[in-house]
């Protein structure tokens, strides 16, 4: 994937560039000190991935992410952990806290590669074919997949699509997250943010801001937090 860096700090740009050069299958094609200076480049070039700072003079990274082309992925790079939930509201692939370790950086890049492959695999023709009591058929990648609700770990909204994550596969289909959530059993699934629906039966642990399912860290959005904790955490614990 080709990529660019947008960060107002020169040392931060250099550090991220070093991480890019140590990572396979990444091609750095631009480095910019502000969203304003990167805007023309993005409009005139095909950019697949942006490493984007959040706290910058003028327009911040989250505001800028709302303006980029839908086919361009974003990984936020910031020193401020408190913006994590906001970052997923604009369909970010990942959120990296500075100083960024190489292993964590490469994990985020691998996620971007995975989503890129899914999006390029004829996703425009993907859709849900049939819904039953405990599964649905999803047409994806010129095949029809039978997806059992119980096997879904979580569902992520990304751009105009949803990605259904199970232990052994990821299936992408053209549908917004609200539409698919409305068709799922509410005793099993709960929406925890604008971009995520989780299967409560697969939760390993939670804290105030995050749900942990296996190696996946799923942010809890502010407007969904009370319902999630009241209906699926506190009530379940008390009821045992």
Secondary structure, 3 states (H helix, E strand, C coil): CEEEEECCCHHHHHHHHHHHHCCCCCEEEEEECCHHHHHHHHHHCCCCEEEECCCCCCCCHHHHHCCCCCCCEEEEEECCHHHHHHHHCCCCCEEEECCCCHHHHHHHHHHHHHHHHHHHCCHHHCEEEEECCCEEEEEECCEEEEEEHHHEEEEEEECCEEEEEECCCEEEECCCHHHHHCCCCCCCEEECCCCEEEEHHHCCEECCCEEEECCEEEECCHHHHHHHHHHHHHHHHHCC
